[in-house]
């Protein structure tokens, strides 16, 4: 299957990167309601009680969806009233014969329930409530694994917010506390396991409620500390910086919660830092137009031991977004969408000079609610 290409070549490391980023920008620009937009609307409405595992917001996911390879496995990311999606992934040899072909299916699940024991409001249940128990001012919501009842989660609900969770896995039991600001925004998640290993996550917001920082602390062969800082301009995210380090604390120091330690006291010339910085630029229509990602690792003793720079340019056309990146092995990605702007077909071509041949094809068969 050879073709002479007259279109611009879109070059990326893997197909998921372009699929997801393409869809994310259509999502931002789309005016027609989609499933995810309806759920977001319900989440922000006082008419619904949303019960889901608490987590911090991640503003970078709205423009950097390529960090999630499971994007199209969630029907909330499709437009229109999608009932079911069947997709086939086929890989070809140069002689057109098929190397492999896999098929899969995802089916829409309605999360809206009504339970007066929990709330008079309609409920969006994303944890899968199997049973309920009342304990003074809190409700205990149980979810059991379909294969083994001993694998289960218990969520404690108070004032319409989850404040504690117990997760019984087939290996360990985890206890997690959730702390909220007076404005009801999540600011801290603290977890411990059977062995007393601690994991803490914190977040800060500006006066407008916009996320500014996240920090993750984890005891695992030292203390792993990850800090993420966000910068905005004209309400648009323009920079995300991730600073990651492992600290080895001496014996005999004062016992403190791992998020209360001054780690600058334990930084020396050999402390290795991994720094990832993503810069985002926008065009006059406030659409993402360029991404520059810089990865580097360094210490005072060794200096910069590695540095990688990746640049992506985004160009918009009717029903099309082209993302340009240069690689040693050139590829072209062709996308076909239906009238709802959901994916119909994705073709991946290997490029040799001006000749291309079909390497992979993903076909989507979407069933809509009539």
PyMOL commands that set and color helices and strands:
alter all, ss='L'
color gray80, all
select helices_A, chain A and resi 15-29+35-43+59-62+65-67+71-73+75-77+263-266
alter helices_A, ss='H'
color red, helices_A
select strands_A, chain A and resi 2-4+48-51+82-92+98-107+112-113+122-125+131-135+138-144+152-158+161-168+173-180+186-192+198-205+211-219+223-233+236-247+273-282+288-299+303-317+320-324+331-337+343-352+355-368
alter strands_A, ss='S'
color yellow, strands_A
deselect
rebuild
show_as cartoon
